[in-house]
């Protein structure tokens, strides 16, 4: 009888453990056709396909366009406190980049906030503003030795096209870091899926 009870309690423990969605170690093997960017301060690195290019020259214009758009849909928001530390992708003749990757760091307002709560708040805002939002997966993982969550979703905001994105969120030294990879029309996300996952998993803090 005691053995049966022990087995029953162990079963409950295992079920509870798996239902939490544990943070599993993620493979971070960088494909051989990737190149790696390291910032000038040697603080972080990110890897991406060799035909992608960094595009630091358009970061300020992206900030301005983002703020202008937020105001146009009556949303108060600014990137002044946020820090876009990287942007790049496949350059188009139009001057845009598709697919693309951006890295943004934002001060953490509450030291005690959980990563899961940060992501849940992020999704709430996506859903609140987006005309369409469809989440395909929310994966807890370990990237560069730190807990991270990868969101895989599609979203369409007012007056914009439908975009399929991956967002990897992690917390480092009181900053929330978001690494976003995305594709827009006419590209099919699934033609680039493996590369995009490899990009967000390649992020490393070097100090």
RODOPA-370400 format. One line per 3 residues: number of its first residue (from 1); for each residue x, y negated, z of N, C-alpha, C. Coordinates in steps of 0.05 Angstrom, whole numbers, plus 32768, in hexadecimal, padded with zeros to 4 digits. Layout:
NUM) X/Y/Z/X/Y/Z/X/Y/Z | ...
end
This chain:
1) 8011/8018/8000/8000/8000/8000/8011/7FE7/8000 | 8026/7FE7/8011/8039/7FD0/8012/8046/7FCB/7FF7 | 804E/7FE1/7FEA/805B/7FDF/7FD0/8048/7FD3/7FBC
4) 802F/7FDA/7FBC/801B/7FCF/7FAA/8018/7FB1/7FAF | 8017/7FA9/7FC8/8014/7F8C/7FCF/802C/7F7D/7FC5 | 8044/7F88/7FC9/805C/7F7A/7FC0/805C/7F77/7FA2
7) 8054/7F8C/7F94/8053/7F8A/7F77/803F/7F75/7F6E | 8028/7F74/7F7C/8013/7F61/7F76/801D/7F45/7F7A | 802A/7F40/7F91/8035/7F25/7F96/804A/7F1D/7F82
10) 805B/7F30/7F7A/806F/7F2B/7F66/8063/7F24/7F4C | 804D/7F32/7F44/803F/7F2C/7F2B/8034/7F10/7F2C | 8028/7F08/7F42/801D/7EED/7F45/8033/7ED8/7F41
13) 804A/7EDE/7F4E/8061/7ECB/7F4C/806B/7EC8/7F30 | 806D/7EDF/7F21/8077/7EDE/7F06/8063/7ECF/7EF4 | 8049/7ED5/7EF7/8035/7EC6/7EE7/8036/7EA9/7EEC
16) 8039/7EA1/7F06/803A/7E85/7F0D/8053/7E78/7F01 | 8069/7E87/7F01/8082/7E7D/7EF6/8080/7E77/7ED9 | 8075/7E8A/7ECA/8073/7E86/7EAD/805E/7E71/7EA6
19) 8049/7E6E/7EB6/8035/7E5B/7EAF/803E/7E3E/7EB2 | 8055/7E3A/7EC1/8060/7E1F/7EC4/806E/7E15/7EAB | 8074/7E28/7E99/8083/7E1F/7E81/809F/7E18/7E88
22) 80B0/7E2C/7E8E/80CB/7E27/7E98/80DC/7E1A/7E83 | 80F1/7E0C/7E8C/8104/7E00/7E7A/8119/7E15/7E71 | 8117/7E1E/7E59/8129/7E32/7E4F/8140/7E25/7E40
25) 8157/7E33/7E42/816F/7E28/7E35/816B/7E28/7E16 | 8170/7E11/7E0A/816D/7E0F/7DED/8188/7E12/7DDF | 8187/7E21/7DC9/81A0/7E23/7DB9/81A6/7E08/7DAC
28) 81BE/7E00/7DAD/81C5/7DE6/7DA1/81DB/7DE9/7D8C | 81D9/7DFF/7D7D/81ED/7E03/7D68/81E8/7DEF/7D52 | 81FD/7DE1/7D4B/81FC/7DCC/7D36/8201/7DD9/7D1B
31) 81EF/7DD7/7D08/81F3/7DE3/7CEE/820D/7DD9/7CE1 | 8219/7DE9/7CD1/8233/7DE2/7CC4/8230/7DCB/7CB0 | 8218/7DC6/7CA6/8214/7DB0/7C93/820E/7D96/7CA0
34) 8210/7D95/7CBB/820A/7D7D/7CCA/8223/7D6C/7CCF | 821F/7D52/7CD2/8235/7D41/7CDA/822D/7D35/7CF6 | 8240/7D2D/7D05/823B/7D23/7D21/8243/7D06/7D24
37) 8230/7CF7/7D2F/8235/7CDA/7D35/823B/7CD8/7D53 | 8250/7CC9/7D5A/8256/7CC2/7D76/8257/7CA4/7D78 | 8249/7C99/7D8C/8248/7C7C/7D8E/8264/7C70/7D96
40) 8267/7C56/7D92/8281/7C49/7D97/828B/7C4D/7DB3 | 8278/7C4D/7DC7/8280/7C51/7DE3/8285/7C6E/7DEA | 8283/7C80/7DD6/8286/7C9C/7DDB/8274/7CA6/7DF2
43) 825B/7C9C/7DF2/8248/7CA3/7E06/8236/7CBA/7DFE | 822E/7CBA/7DE4/821C/7CD0/7DDB/8223/7CD7/7DBF | 8219/7CEE/7DB6/821C/7CF7/7D9B/8202/7D03/7D91
46) 81FE/7D02/7D77/81E6/7D0E/7D6A/81F0/7D1A/7D4F | 81E5/7D30/7D47/81EE/7D3D/7D2E/81D6/7D3F/7D1B | 81DB/7D3D/7D01/81C6/7D3C/7CED/81D2/7D45/7CD2
49) 81C0/7D4C/7CBF/81CA/7D55/7CA5/81DD/7D41/7C98 | 81EF/7D4B/7C88/8204/7D3A/7C7C/81F9/7D25/7C69 | 81E1/7D29/7C5E/81D5/7D16/7C4B/81C5/7D00/7C5A
52) 81C4/7D01/7C75/81B7/7CEC/7C84/81CC/7CD6/7C8A | 81C3/7CBD/7C8E/81D5/7CA7/7C93/81CC/7C97/7CAB | 81DF/7C8D/7CBC/81D7/7C7A/7CD1/81CE/7C60/7CC4
55) 81BC/7C52/7CD2/81B1/7C39/7CC7/81AE/7C24/7CDD | 81C4/7C1D/7CE9/81C3/7C0A/7CFF/81BA/7BEE/7CF5 | 81BF/7BE8/7CDC/81B8/7BCD/7CD2/819B/7BC7/7CD2
58) 818A/7BDB/7CD4/816D/7BD6/7CD3/8160/7BD8/7CEE | 816F/7BDE/7D04/8163/7BE1/7D1E/8155/7BC8/7D27 | 8161/7BB1/7D24/8154/7B98/7D2D/813A/7B93/7D1E
61) 813A/7B98/7D03/8122/7B94/7CF4/810C/7BA9/7CFC | 8115/7BC1/7D04/8102/7BD5/7D0E/80F4/7BCB/7D28 | 8104/7BBF/7D3A/80F9/7BB4/7D52/80E4/7B9E/7D4C
64) 80EB/7B8C/7D3A/80D9/7B77/7D33/80BF/7B81/7D27 | 80C2/7B94/7D14/80AB/7BA0/7D07/8099/7BAF/7D1B | 80A6/7BBC/7D2E/8097/7BCB/7D43/8087/7BB8/7D54
67) 8094/7BA3/7D5E/8086/7B8F/7D6F/8070/7B82/7D5F | 8074/7B7B/7D46/8060/7B6F/7D36/8048/7B81/7D32 | 804E/7B9B/7D2E/8038/7BAE/7D2A/8028/7BB1/7D44
70) 8036/7BB3/7D5B/8028/7BB6/7D74/8016/7B9F/7D79 | 801F/7B87/7D73/800E/7B6F/7D76/7FF6/7B70/7D63 | 7FFA/7B7B/7D4B/7FE4/7B7C/7D37/7FCE/7B8E/7D40
73) 7FD4/7BA2/7D50/7FBE/7BB4/7D5A/7FB7/7BAE/7D77 | 7FBE/7B95/7D7F/7FB7/7B8C/7D9A/7FC3/7B9D/7DB0 | 7FDB/7BA6/7DAC/7FE9/7BB5/7DC1/8001/7BA5/7DCB
76) 8002/7BA2/7DE5/8019/7B94/7DF0/8030/7BA8/7DF3 | 8046/7BA1/7DE6/805D/7BB3/7DE8/8075/7BA6/7DDB | 808C/7BAB/7DE6/80A4/7B9F/7DDC/80BB/7BB3/7DE0
79) 80CF/7BB2/7DCE/80E6/7BC3/7DD0/80FE/7BB4/7DDE | 80F8/7B9E/7DEA/810D/7B8E/7DF7/811B/7B9E/7E0D | 810B/7BAD/7E1D/8117/7BBC/7E33/8122/7BD7/7E29
82) 8119/7BE0/7E12/8122/7BF9/7E07/813C/7BF4/7DF7 | 814B/7C09/7DF3/8164/7C06/7DE5/8165/7C1B/7DCF | 8162/7C12/7DB6/8165/7C24/7D9F/8183/7C26/7D9A
85) 818E/7C3E/7D9F/81AB/7C41/7D9D/81B3/7C50/7D83 | 819F/7C5A/7D75/81A6/7C67/7D5B/818D/7C68/7D4A | 8192/7C65/7D30/817D/7C69/7D1C/818A/7C72/7D02
88) 817F/7C85/7CF5/818A/7C8E/7CDB/8177/7CA2/7CCE | 817F/7CAB/7CB7/816F/7CBE/7CA8/8177/7CC0/7C8B | 8165/7CC9/7C7A/816A/7CCB/7C5E/8161/7CB0/7C51
91) 8174/7CA1/7C46/816C/7C86/7C3B/815C/7C89/7C21 | 8148/7C78/7C1F/8137/7C77/7C07/813C/7C5D/7BF8 | 8135/7C5C/7BDF/8139/7C44/7BCF/8129/7C2C/7BDA
94) 8114/7C33/7BE8/8102/7C1E/7BF3/810F/7C10/7C0C | 8125/7C1B/7C16/8132/7C10/7C2E/8129/7C1E/7C47 | 8116/7C31/7C45/810D/7C40/7C5C/811D/7C5A/7C5E
97) 8118/7C6A/7C73/8127/7C83/7C77/8112/7C99/7C7D | 8114/7CAE/7C6E/8100/7CC4/7C71/810D/7CDE/7C67 | 8111/7CF2/7C7A/810C/7CF2/7C97/811F/7CDF/7CA5
100) 811A/7CDB/7CBF/812B/7CC9/7CCF/812D/7CD3/7CEC | 8141/7CC7/7CFA/8145/7CCD/7D16/814B/7CB3/7D24 | 8140/7CB0/7D3C/8147/7C98/7D4D/814C/7CA2/7D69
103) 815D/7C93/7D77/8162/7C98/7D93/815D/7C7F/7DA3 | 814C/7C81/7DB7/8144/7C6A/7DC7/8147/7C71/7DE5 | 8152/7C5F/7DF4/8154/7C62/7E11/8145/7C4C/7E1F
106) 8136/7C53/7E34/8126/7C40/7E42/812A/7C44/7E60 | 812D/7C2E/7E70/8131/7C31/7E8C/811A/7C40/7E99 | 8120/7C51/7EAC/810C/7C61/7EBA/8101/7C50/7ED1
109) 80E8/7C4B/7ED1/80DC/7C39/7EE5/80DA/7C46/7F00 | 80D7/7C61/7F01/80D3/7C6F/7F1B/80E6/7C86/7F1B | 80F9/7C86/7F2F/810D/7C9B/7F31/8101/7CB7/7F36
112) 80E9/7CB7/7F42/80DC/7CD0/7F4A/80CA/7CDC/7F35 | 80C6/7CCF/7F1F/80B4/7CD9/7F0B/80BF/7CF2/7EFD | 80AD/7D05/7EF8/80B5/7D1E/7EEC/80B6/7D1B/7ECD
115) 80C7/7D2B/7EC1/80C9/7D2A/7EA3/80AE/7D31/7E97 | 80A0/7D45/7EA2/8086/7D4D/7E98/8073/7D35/7E98 | 8074/7D25/7EAE/8062/7D0F/7EB0/8068/7CF9/7E9C
118) 8082/7CF5/7E96/808A/7CE2/7E82/807F/7CEA/7E67 | 8082/7D03/7E60/8078/7D0D/7E46/8059/7D0B/7E45 | 804C/7D12/7E5B/802F/7D11/7E5B/8026/7CF4/7E57
121) 8034/7CE1/7E64/802D/7CC5/7E60/8032/7CBC/7E43 | 8047/7CC6/7E37/804D/7CC0/7E1C/8037/7CCA/7E09 | 802E/7CE2/7E0E/8019/7CEE/7DFD/7FFF/7CDF/7E01
124) 7FF9/7CD7/7E1A/7FE1/7CC7/7E1F/7FE0/7CAE/7E0E | 7FF7/7CA0/7E0D/7FF9/7C87/7DFD/7FF6/7C8D/7DDF | 8003/7CA3/7DD6/8000/7CAB/7DBA/7FE2/7CAE/7DB3
127) 7FD4/7CBD/7DC4/7FB8/7CC3/7DBF/7FA7/7CAA/7DC1 | 7FAE/7C99/7DD3/7F9E/7C80/7DD7/7F9F/7C6E/7DBF | 7FB6/7C6B/7DB3/7FBA/7C59/7D9D/7FB5/7C66/7D82
130) 7FBC/7C7F/7D7F/7FBB/7C8C/7D65/7F9E/7C91/7D5B | 7F9A/7C8F/7D41/7F80/7C96/7D35/7F7E/7CB4/7D33 | 7F95/7CC1/7D2F/7F97/7CDE/7D2F/7FAF/7CE7/7D3F
133) 7FAB/7CFC/7D4F/7FC2/7D08/7D5E/7FBD/7D26/7D5F | 7FD1/7D35/7D57/7FD0/7D52/7D59/7FEA/7D5D/7D63 | 7FE9/7D69/7D7A/8002/7D74/7D86/8004/7D92/7D80
136) 801B/7D9A/7D75/8020/7DB5/7D6E/802E/7DC5/7D84 | 8041/7DB8/7D92/804F/7DC5/7DA8/805B/7DB1/7DBB | 805F/7DBA/7DD3/806D/7DAA/7DE8/8080/7DBE/7DF6
139) 8099/7DBD/7DEF/80AC/7DD1/7DF7/80BF/7DC7/7E0D | 80BF/7DD5/7E24/80D3/7DCE/7E39/80EC/7DDD/7E33 | 8103/7DCF/7E35/811C/7DDC/7E2D/8133/7DCF/7E3C
142) 814B/7DD8/7E38/8163/7DCC/7E43/8175/7DC4/7E2B | 817B/7DAA/7E2A/818C/7DA0/7E15/81A4/7D91/7E22 | 81BC/7D99/7E1A/81D4/7D8D/7E26/81D4/7D8F/7E44
145) 81C9/7DA5/7E4E/81CA/7DAA/7E6B/81B4/7D9B/7E7B | 81A2/7D8E/7E6D/818D/7D7E/7E7A/8171/7D87/7E72 | 815E/7D84/7E84/8143/7D8B/7E7E/8139/7D78/7E68
148) 812A/7D83/7E55/8120/7D73/7E3F/8105/7D7F/7E36 | 80F5/7D6F/7E29/80DC/7D78/7E1E/80DB/7D6E/7E01 | 80D4/7D81/7DEE/80D2/7D7A/7DD2/80B4/7D7B/7DCA
151) 80AA/7D64/7DC1/808F/7D62/7DB6/8090/7D66/7D98 | 807E/7D75/7D8D/807A/7D79/7D71/805E/7D70/7D6A | 805A/7D5A/7D5C/803F/7D50/7D58/803D/7D40/7D3E
154) 8024/7D3B/7D36/801D/7D29/7D20/800D/7D12/7D2C | 8011/7CFA/7D22/8002/7CE3/7D2B/7FFE/7CCF/7D15 | 7FE8/7CC2/7D15/7FE3/7CAC/7D02/7FD8/7C94/7D11
157) 7FE6/7C7E/7D0E/7FDE/7C65/7D1C/7FD0/7C53/7D09 | 7FC0/7C40/7D13/7FB1/7C2E/7D02/7FC2/7C21/7CEC | 7FB9/7C24/7CD3/7FC6/7C18/7CBC/7FE1/7C24/7CB5
160) 7FE7/7C3C/7CC0/8000/7C49/7CBA/7FFA/7C66/7CB0 | 800F/7C72/7CA4/800B/7C8D/7C99/800E/7CA2/7CAF | 8005/7CBA/7CA9/8008/7CD1/7CBC/8025/7CDA/7CBD
163) 8031/7CDB/7CD4/804D/7CE3/7CD8/804E/7CFB/7CEA | 8060/7D0E/7CE2/8064/7D26/7CF2/807F/7D22/7CFF | 8080/7D25/7D1A/8098/7D1E/7D29/809F/7D33/7D3E
166) 80B9/7D34/7D45/80C3/7D41/7D5D/80CD/7D2B/7D6F | 80C6/7D2C/7D88/80D1/7D1A/7D9C/80DD/7D2A/7DB3 | 80F7/7D27/7DB7/8104/7D34/7DCD/8108/7D20/7DE3
169) 80FE/7D26/7DFB/80FF/7D13/7E12/8110/7D1F/7E28 | 8122/7D10/7E33/8132/7D19/7E49/8139/7D01/7E5B | 8142/7D05/7E73/8148/7CF0/7E86/8166/7CF2/7E8D
172) 8174/7CDB/7E8A/8191/7CDA/7E8F/8197/7CC0/7E9E | 81A1/7CC2/7EB7/81AA/7CAB/7EC6/8196/7C94/7EC6 | 817D/7C9A/7ECF/8168/7C86/7ED2/815F/7C7A/7EB8
175) 8164/7C88/7EA2/815A/7C80/7E88/814B/7C97/7E7B | 8135/7C90/7E6E/8126/7CA4/7E5E/8131/7CA2/7E42 | 813A/7CB8/7E37/8144/7CB9/7E1C/8130/7CC7/7E0A
178) 812B/7CBB/7DF3/8119/7CC7/7DDF/8127/7CCA/7DC4 | 8129/7CE2/7DBB/8135/7CE7/7DA0/811E/7CF0/7D8E | 8118/7CDF/7D7A/8101/7CE4/7D69/810A/7CEA/7D4C
181) 8101/7D00/7D41/8105/7D07/7D25/80EA/7D09/7D18 | 80E7/7CFD/7D00/80CD/7CFE/7CF3/80CE/7CFE/7CD5 | 80B8/7D06/7CC9/80B5/7D05/7CAC/809A/7CF8/7CA6
184) 8099/7CEA/7C90/8080/7CDF/7C87/807B/7CE7/7C6A | 8063/7CE0/7C60/805D/7CE7/7C44/8072/7CDB/7C31 | 8079/7CE9/7C1B/806D/7D02/7C11/807A/7D1B/7C1B
187) 808C/7D19/7C2F/809B/7D30/7C38/808A/7D42/7C4A | 8091/7D5C/7C49/8084/7D70/7C5A/8097/7D76/7C71 | 808D/7D71/7C8A/809D/7D76/7CA2/80AA/7D91/7CA2
190) 809B/7DA5/7C99/80A5/7DC1/7C9C/80BC/7DC7/7C89 | 80C0/7DB6/7C75/80D8/7DB9/7C64/80F1/7DB1/7C73 | 80EE/7DA2/7C89/8105/7D97/7C98/8105/7DA0/7CB5
193) 80F2/7DB0/7CBD/80ED/7DB7/7CD9/8107/7DC1/7CE7 | 8115/7DD4/7CDB/812D/7DDF/7CE8/8142/7DCA/7CEC | 8146/7DB9/7CD8/815A/7DA3/7CDB/8152/7D90/7CF1
196) 8138/7D89/7CF2/812E/7D75/7D06/8131/7D80/7D23 | 812B/7D9A/7D26/812F/7DA6/7D41/814C/7DA7/7D48 | 815D/7DAD/7D34/817A/7DAE/7D39/8185/7D92/7D41
199) 8179/7D7D/7D35/8182/7D62/7D3B/817C/7D5B/7D59 | 8163/7D5F/7D61/815C/7D57/7D7D/816B/7D68/7D91 | 8171/7D81/7D8A/8180/7D92/7D9D/819D/7D8C/7D9E
202) 81A7/7D7D/7D89/81C4/7D77/7D88/81CC/7D60/7D99 | 81B9/7D51/7DA4/81BF/7D39/7DB4/81D0/7D40/7DCC | 81E6/7D31/7DD0/81F8/7D36/7DE7/8200/7D1C/7DF4
205) 8202/7D1C/7E0E/820E/7D06/7E1E/822B/7D0E/7E23 | 823E/7CFD/7E1C/825A/7D04/7E1D/8268/7CFA/7E36 | 825A/7CEA/7E46/8266/7CE0/7E5F/8256/7CE8/7E77
end
